[in-house]
Amino acid sequence: MASMQGKTVVITGASSGIGEELAVVLASRGANLVLAARRQEELAKVAKRCEQAGGRALSVPTDVSDQEACRRMVERAVEAFGGIDLLVNNAGVTMWARLDEVTDLSLYERLMRVNYLSAVYCTYFALPHVKTRKGLLVAISSLMGKTGVPTRTAYAASKHAMQGFFDSLRVELLGSGVDVLVVSPGFVDTPIRSSAVGPDGKQVQQSQRVESGDTMDVHTCVAQITRAIERRERELVMTTKAKVGVFLKLVAPGLVDRIALKAMRNKNS
């Protein structure tokens, strides 16, 4: 990846997983990192890793589901580094439950706020600054933002919303110098699944999925994201199998539904 020397990057969900590793990689290219997440101690550890990698880092404990918290976080980023070149909307939470098993419907609102509305809030407040620097907006979505998956109704819905929002925003920003990248990973080895919520809205504490060879390691995932950022691509769909699935949904949607159901049954059997 090309040098990010002096560029200011804001990453939500930066305390672990994709957000943490991406922050460290960009710091090693000389970027200034603004790290946003709820867990202050974990953010401090990531900030230390970023500084050791050669970048500067500012930790901003933030509940991204809160609009005002997002506004304050963006303000602190601009105060610290003078502007924003890259915003990575990465914060997310997932779930495991069939709709007919759900006992706490508030989990749908929670996932929509964390996975989708947080991206709206952060993008809204950061956009004037990103425009000034003709920067890049990045949405870490999911393959579930492109096709439905059983037991993930709330998660898939929030990622479909994210996909639609950023696809629409990309058109609005044509000619502004600002580009929009939507990233759609599949299963990645991160802590997100262990903190998933179950039908009662509480954390299930461990992955409900039997992990196998098709789980991508976080370093490979981040390497693909950094390449897409460097090239200012509009979309990144990870793995050939996923790209085939996106095509099949257009020509044989019923087949994709059956494949998704079979895959989930096999992984949870």
C-alpha positions as CSV (number, residue, x, y, z in Angstrom):
1,M,0.0,0.0,0.0
2,A,1.2,3.5,-0.8
3,S,2.3,5.9,2.0
4,M,-0.4,7.3,4.2
5,Q,2.0,9.8,5.7
6,G,0.1,12.6,7.5
7,K,-3.3,11.3,6.4
8,T,-6.0,11.3,9.1
9,V,-8.0,8.1,9.4
10,V,-11.1,7.7,11.6
11,I,-12.0,4.1,12.4
12,T,-15.1,3.0,14.4
13,G,-15.1,-0.4,16.1
14,A,-11.4,0.0,16.4
15,S,-10.9,-1.8,19.7
16,S,-10.6,-5.3,18.1
17,G,-10.9,-7.4,15.0
18,I,-10.8,-5.7,11.6
19,G,-10.8,-2.2,13.0
20,E,-7.8,-2.9,15.2
21,E,-5.7,-4.6,12.5
22,L,-6.6,-2.0,9.9
23,A,-5.6,0.8,12.3
24,V,-2.2,-0.8,12.9
25,V,-1.5,-1.3,9.2
26,L,-2.4,2.2,8.3
27,A,-0.3,3.5,11.2
28,S,2.7,1.6,9.8
29,R,2.2,3.7,6.6
30,G,2.4,6.9,8.6
31,A,-1.3,7.7,9.2
32,N,-2.8,9.6,12.1
33,L,-5.4,7.3,13.6
34,V,-8.6,8.3,15.5
35,L,-9.8,5.2,17.2
36,A,-13.5,5.0,18.2
37,A,-15.2,2.3,20.3
38,R,-16.8,1.9,23.7
39,R,-14.1,0.0,25.5
40,Q,-11.5,2.6,26.7
41,E,-8.9,0.1,27.9
42,E,-8.9,-1.8,24.7
43,L,-8.7,1.4,22.7
44,A,-5.6,2.4,24.6
45,K,-3.9,-0.9,23.8
46,V,-4.7,-0.4,20.1
47,A,-3.4,3.2,20.2
48,K,-0.1,1.9,21.7
49,R,0.2,-0.6,18.9
50,C,-0.4,2.1,16.3
51,E,2.3,4.3,17.8
52,Q,4.7,1.4,17.9
53,A,4.0,0.9,14.2
54,G,5.0,4.4,13.4
55,G,1.7,6.4,13.4
56,R,0.1,8.8,15.8
57,A,-3.1,7.8,17.5
58,L,-6.0,9.4,19.4
59,S,-8.4,7.2,21.4
60,V,-11.9,8.5,21.6
61,P,-14.3,6.3,23.7
62,T,-17.5,6.5,21.8
63,D,-20.9,4.9,21.8
64,V,-21.5,5.1,18.0
65,S,-25.2,4.3,18.4
66,D,-25.5,7.8,19.9
67,Q,-25.7,10.7,17.4
68,E,-24.1,13.3,19.7
69,A,-21.3,11.0,20.7
70,C,-20.4,10.6,17.0
71,R,-20.5,14.4,16.5
72,R,-18.1,14.9,19.4
73,M,-15.8,12.1,18.2
74,V,-15.5,13.8,14.7
75,E,-14.9,17.2,16.4
76,R,-12.1,15.7,18.4
77,A,-10.5,14.2,15.3
78,V,-10.5,17.5,13.5
79,E,-9.2,19.4,16.6
80,A,-6.4,16.9,16.9
81,F,-5.3,16.5,13.3
82,G,-6.9,19.4,11.4
83,G,-9.2,17.3,9.2
84,I,-10.2,13.9,8.0
85,D,-9.0,12.0,4.9
86,L,-10.5,8.6,5.5
87,L,-13.5,7.4,7.5
88,V,-13.9,3.7,8.1
89,N,-17.4,2.8,9.4
90,N,-16.5,-0.6,10.9
91,A,-18.5,-0.8,14.2
92,G,-20.8,-3.8,14.3
93,V,-22.6,-6.4,16.3
94,T,-24.3,-9.6,15.1
95,M,-27.0,-12.0,16.2
96,W,-28.0,-15.7,16.2
97,A,-31.7,-16.5,16.3
98,R,-34.6,-17.3,14.0
99,L,-37.3,-14.7,14.1
100,D,-39.8,-17.1,15.6
101,E,-37.4,-17.7,18.5
102,V,-36.8,-14.1,19.4
103,T,-38.2,-13.0,22.8
104,D,-36.7,-9.4,22.8
105,L,-37.5,-7.5,19.7
106,S,-35.3,-4.6,20.9
107,L,-32.3,-6.4,19.5
108,Y,-33.5,-5.4,16.0
109,E,-33.3,-1.7,17.0
110,R,-29.9,-2.2,18.6
111,L,-28.4,-3.8,15.6
112,M,-29.8,-1.2,13.3
113,R,-28.3,1.6,15.5
114,V,-24.9,0.0,15.8
115,N,-24.5,-1.4,12.3
116,Y,-26.3,1.1,10.2
117,L,-27.2,4.4,11.9
118,S,-23.8,4.8,13.5
119,A,-22.4,4.9,9.9
120,V,-25.0,7.5,9.0
121,Y,-24.1,9.6,12.0
122,C,-20.4,9.4,11.6
123,T,-20.5,10.0,7.8
124,Y,-22.8,13.0,8.2
125,F,-20.6,14.8,10.6
126,A,-17.3,13.8,8.9
127,L,-18.4,14.5,5.3
128,P,-17.6,18.2,5.2
129,H,-14.1,17.5,6.3
130,V,-13.7,14.5,4.0
131,K,-14.9,16.7,1.1
132,T,-12.3,19.4,1.9
133,R,-9.6,16.8,1.5
134,K,-11.2,14.9,-1.4
135,G,-11.0,11.8,0.8
136,L,-12.6,8.4,1.0
137,L,-15.6,6.9,2.8
138,V,-15.4,3.2,3.7
139,A,-18.2,1.0,4.9
140,I,-17.3,-2.4,6.3
141,S,-20.5,-4.2,5.4
142,S,-20.9,-8.0,4.8
143,L,-21.9,-10.5,2.3
144,M,-25.2,-10.6,4.3
145,G,-25.7,-7.1,3.0
146,K,-26.3,-8.7,-0.4
147,T,-28.2,-11.8,0.4
148,G,-30.4,-13.1,3.3
149,V,-29.1,-15.7,5.7
150,P,-31.2,-17.6,8.2
151,T,-30.8,-16.8,11.9
152,R,-29.3,-13.4,10.9
153,T,-32.4,-11.4,10.0
154,A,-31.5,-8.3,12.1
155,Y,-27.8,-8.4,11.0
156,A,-28.6,-8.9,7.3
157,A,-31.2,-6.1,7.4
158,S,-28.8,-3.6,8.9
159,K,-26.1,-4.5,6.4
160,H,-28.6,-4.2,3.5
161,A,-29.4,-0.7,4.8
162,M,-25.7,0.1,4.9
163,Q,-25.2,-1.0,1.4
164,G,-28.2,1.0,0.1
165,F,-27.1,4.1,2.0
166,F,-23.5,4.1,0.7
167,D,-24.5,3.2,-2.9
168,S,-26.9,6.2,-2.9
169,L,-24.3,8.5,-1.3
170,R,-21.7,7.5,-3.9
171,V,-24.0,8.9,-6.6
172,E,-24.6,12.1,-4.6
173,L,-20.9,12.6,-4.3
174,L,-20.0,12.2,-8.0
175,G,-17.8,15.1,-9.1
176,S,-17.0,16.1,-5.5
177,G,-13.6,14.2,-5.3
178,V,-14.9,12.0,-2.5
179,D,-15.1,8.2,-3.3
180,V,-17.1,5.6,-1.5
181,L,-15.9,2.0,-0.9
182,V,-18.2,-0.7,0.4
183,V,-16.4,-3.8,1.7
184,S,-18.3,-7.1,1.9
185,P,-16.3,-9.8,3.8
186,G,-17.7,-13.3,4.5
187,F,-16.8,-15.1,7.7
188,V,-13.7,-13.5,9.3
189,D,-11.9,-14.7,12.4
190,T,-12.8,-11.8,14.7
191,P,-14.4,-11.5,18.1
192,I,-17.7,-10.2,16.6
193,R,-19.3,-13.7,16.7
194,S,-18.4,-14.4,20.3
195,S,-20.2,-11.2,21.3
196,A,-23.3,-11.9,19.2
197,V,-26.7,-11.5,20.8
198,G,-29.2,-14.4,21.1
199,P,-33.1,-14.4,20.9
200,D,-33.3,-12.8,24.4
201,G,-31.1,-9.9,23.3
202,K,-28.2,-11.1,25.6
203,Q,-24.8,-12.1,24.5
204,V,-24.5,-15.8,23.6
205,Q,-20.8,-15.7,24.8
206,Q,-19.5,-18.0,22.1
207,S,-19.8,-18.5,18.3
208,Q,-22.8,-20.6,17.3
209,R,-21.0,-21.5,14.1
210,V,-18.7,-24.4,13.7
211,E,-15.6,-22.7,12.4
212,S,-14.0,-24.3,9.3
213,G,-11.6,-23.7,6.5
214,D,-13.7,-21.0,4.9
215,T,-13.2,-18.6,7.7
216,M,-10.7,-15.9,6.6
217,D,-8.0,-14.7,9.0
218,V,-8.2,-11.1,9.9
219,H,-4.8,-10.3,8.3
220,T,-5.8,-11.5,4.9
221,C,-9.1,-9.6,5.2
222,V,-7.3,-6.4,6.1
223,A,-4.7,-6.8,3.3
224,Q,-7.6,-6.9,0.8
225,I,-9.2,-3.8,2.4
226,T,-5.9,-1.8,2.3
227,R,-5.5,-2.6,-1.4
228,A,-9.0,-1.5,-2.1
229,I,-8.4,1.7,-0.2
230,E,-5.2,2.4,-2.1
231,R,-7.0,1.9,-5.4
232,R,-10.1,3.9,-4.2
233,E,-12.3,1.0,-5.4
234,R,-16.1,1.3,-5.2
235,E,-16.7,-2.2,-3.9
236,L,-14.8,-5.2,-2.5
237,V,-16.5,-8.6,-2.4
238,M,-14.2,-11.1,-0.8
239,T,-13.7,-14.6,-2.2
240,T,-14.5,-16.0,-5.6
241,K,-17.3,-18.1,-4.1
242,A,-19.0,-14.9,-2.8
243,K,-18.7,-13.2,-6.2
244,V,-20.4,-16.2,-7.8
245,G,-23.1,-16.1,-5.2
246,V,-23.8,-12.4,-5.9
247,F,-24.1,-13.2,-9.6
248,L,-26.4,-16.2,-8.9
249,K,-28.7,-14.1,-6.9
250,L,-29.4,-12.1,-10.0
251,V,-30.2,-15.1,-12.2
252,A,-31.4,-17.8,-9.8
253,P,-32.4,-16.2,-6.5
254,G,-34.3,-19.3,-5.3
255,L,-31.2,-21.4,-5.7
256,V,-29.2,-18.9,-3.6
257,D,-31.8,-19.2,-0.8
258,R,-31.5,-23.0,-0.8
259,I,-27.7,-22.9,-0.8
260,A,-27.8,-20.4,2.1
261,L,-30.1,-22.6,4.2
262,K,-28.1,-25.8,3.5
263,A,-24.8,-24.0,4.3
264,M,-26.2,-22.8,7.7
265,R,-27.6,-26.2,8.6
266,N,-24.2,-27.8,7.8
267,K,-22.2,-25.3,9.8
268,N,-24.5,-25.6,12.8
269,S,-25.0,-29.4,12.7
